[in-house]
Amino acid sequence: METHRLVLPEDLNHFGFLFGGRLLAWVDEACWIAASLDFPHCQFVTIGMDKVEFRHSVRQGTILNIRCTKEREGTTSVRYRVEVFDRRNPIAPSIFETAIAYVAVDDSGRKRPIR
């Protein structure tokens, strides 16, 4: 799944760069949507994110391209690889990438099978 985000003034820190936490929220949301579309009968919660390392800064007006790809499927969990790029500079290396894992839960919050 692929989505885009526009970096607006309210997304910036006091130095004029994108807040890292804002990017993490967008990445988590995009992959959660991918998991929910792949497994529409499941309720997912985030259980983990791999290494968090921002490769370079992002300024206001940047259009981010967020790409989520299913990497692994378990009995109760699924893992996605996510990459974030500057949409206007398609040959540049990624700004950020990680893997995010989700677990399916029932209404009581207990793990449940995804299939």
Secondary structure as GFF3:
##gff-version 3
##sequence-region A 1 115
A	DSSP	beta_strand	2	6	.	.	.	ID=ss1
A	DSSP	three_ten_helix	9	11	.	.	.	ID=ss2
A	DSSP	alpha_helix	20	38	.	.	.	ID=ss3
A	DSSP	beta_strand	43	49	.	.	.	ID=ss4
A	DSSP	beta_strand	63	73	.	.	.	ID=ss5
A	DSSP	beta_strand	77	86	.	.	.	ID=ss6
A	DSSP	beta_strand	96	105	.	.	.	ID=ss7
###
